[in-house]
Amino acid sequence: MASVPNNRIDEQQCLRQARVLLVRHGQPLDTPPRSFLGHSNPSLAESGWQQARYAGRLLRQLWDQALIPPATQLWHSDLARAQQTACACMEYAPAMSMRADSGLREIDFGSWDCRTFAEINAEAPGSVEAWFANPMDSTPAGGESLQAVYERVRSALLRIIQGVAPTESVVIVAHYGSLAMAAGCLLGLTPPQALGVTLRRGCCGFIDRGALQWWGRGHDQ
């Protein structure tokens, strides 16, 4: 069996010791249910702003009750819906610094971006189901493989947590797919396993040194 390089082992240990709060962006404008939204860049809908503020209040409550370690940094994807959600969260925790990292972007869905599952399947029957069933071997035309997303997000996480003290947590605001891959990196899951870690809008996932907790009721879609 091939050995794992020492630097990769050190990185894995670093990830498994991290304390990270995961927050999904609010509902974006003009995005129907059961559709893919990747690198396209809509702003938040009004309901999305409400979800974002709910997440911010939730974080404030968790800190005030000392249920999670303090955080001085909030990192977000550079796409508008994540940045706006981060800004809403900052209304409740203004002491944090806020920084963007493009490595936290959503999966690039290529030709599937902004299209519903039904529209995609009408052109290529069964292709959406094939992606969900085996995403490692099924990549949308012009899009990004799941392995590439995993490695991109992993690199971003390593950049971020290097500047976080062991007694502190860090907040990450991003997307369905990129947060799932982040959870996978922090929990030691494979990319397909990580896709099963679903973070609902308005909810907070706290990964504390390899253990996952959920906070908040969350929202559909």
N, C-alpha and C positions, 0 to 999 in steps of 0.2 A: 504494500500500500504506500502511495506517495506521501512523503512527509509534508507538513505545513510549514512554510517559511517562518522564522522566528518573528519577523516584523508583523506578519499577519496574526500570529498568536498574541503578540503584545497589543495589537489593535483590537482584537476580540475581547481581551481582558479589559481594556479601556472602555469599550462599549458596554460590557456586562456590569461595570461599576457605575455607570452613569445614572443620573436621576433627572428624568425628562418628562415634562408635561406636554402632551400632544393635544392640539386644538384644531378642529377642522373649520375651514372658512364657512361663512353663511351662504344661503341660497343666492346664486347669481341671477342676473336678469335674463329673461328669455331663454331659459334652459328647461325643456320639457322633461318629465319623468322618463326613466329608461332610455337615457341618451348618454353619449360620451362627450365629455368636455375636457380637453387637454390643454394645449398651449394657447388656445384662443383666450381673449382677455376681457370678458365682460365685467362690469362693476356689480356690486351687490344689489339685489332687489331690496325693497323695504323690509320684507320678511327676513332677508339675510342680515340686515343691520340689527333687527330685533334679536335674531339668534346670536349674533356676535356680541351684543351687549349682555345677553344672558350668560354667555360663556365668561365674559369679563367679570360679571357679578359673582359667578360661581368661583372663579379663581380667587377673588377678593375674600370670599367667605372661607375658602379652604385655608388661605394664609392666616386670616384673622383667628381661626380656630386651631391653628398650629397643626393641621392635619397633613400638610405637606411642607417640605423645607422652603425657605425663602428663595426668591429668584431675583436676580439683578439684570438678567438679559432675556430679551424676547427676540427670537429669530423668525423670519417669515419668508415664504416664497416671494419672488419679485413680481408675481402676477397680481393684478389689481384686487381681485376678490380676497386674496390672502392678506395683502397689505391693508386693505380697509378693515378686515376683521381684526388684524393686529392693532390698528389704531383704536378701534372700539374697545378692545381689551385694555389698552393703555389708559383709557379714561378711569379705570378702576385701580390701576397700579402704575401711577406716573413715575415712580422712582426707577423703573426698569429702563435700560437702554433698548432701543429698537433697531434691528439691523436686517437687511435683506440678503438672501443667498439664493442664486438661481438654481443651485443644486437641489433645492426643495420643491421645484416645480412639479406639477402633475405629470403623469405619463403623457408622452407625445403620441396621440392616437392617429396622426397622419390623416389619411383620407376619411377616417371615421369621425374626425373632430366635428362637434356641433350637430351630429346626426343621431337620430333615434335608432334603437335596436331594430325596429320594424323596417325602417328605410334601408338599413345595411343588409338585413336578411333578404329584402326584396330583390336586391341586386346579386347577392351571393348567399343563397339559402344555407342556413346553419353556421355561418361564419362567426356570429356572435357567440353562439353556444360553444363552438370549438375553441374560441379564445378563453372563455371562462373555464372550460373543462381542462385545457392544456395550454396555459398562456406562455409557457416556455418555448413551445414549438409553433406558436401562431402569433404573427405580428402583423398589424394593419399595414397596408401599403403606404410607404412613406413615413411610417411610425417608428416607435422605439420598442425594442425588445424588453421584456420584463427583467431579464438579467442586467441589461444596461441601466434600467431605472434603479435597480437594487444597488448597483455599484456607484451610481451617481449620488444617490441619497446617503449611502454609507460614507462616501468621501466627505459630504457636507457635514454629517454628524461628527465625524472625527475632527474636522476643523472647528466645529462649534464647541464641543465638550472639552477641548484642550484648554479653553479659557474659563472653565467653570470650577469653582472650589468644591472639594468633596462634601462640604456641609451645605451646599446650595443646589437648587434645581435650576433648570433652564426651560423656558417656554418655547415651543415650536408651533407656529401656525402655518398649516399647509393644506393638502388636498387628500381626497380619498385614497388614491393610489400611492402617493409619496409618503403619507403617514403610515399606511400599511407596511410599506417597505422599511420605514424607520423602525416601526415596532418589530419587524422581523430581524433587523440588524441588532436591536437591543435585547431581544429575547432569544436569539440564536435559532431563528426559523429560516427555512428555505424560502425563496421568493413565492412559490405557489402556496406554501403554508401561510405566509404572511398576508396574502390577499384575503384570507379568512378573518383577519383582524379588522373589523369594521367599526369605524368611529363615526357616530351619528353627530349631526350638527347640534351645537349647543352643549355638547357633552365634553368631558375632559378625561383623557386617558393618562394616568400617571404610571410611568415605568420606573420603579425604584430598585436599581441593582438586580435586574433580571426578573422582577415580579411586577405583574400588571394589575392595576386597580382602575375601576370605572367610577366616575363621579358625574352626577347630573342626570336628568331624565332624557335629554337628547331630543332630536326632532327627526321626523321622517325625511327622506330624500336627501 
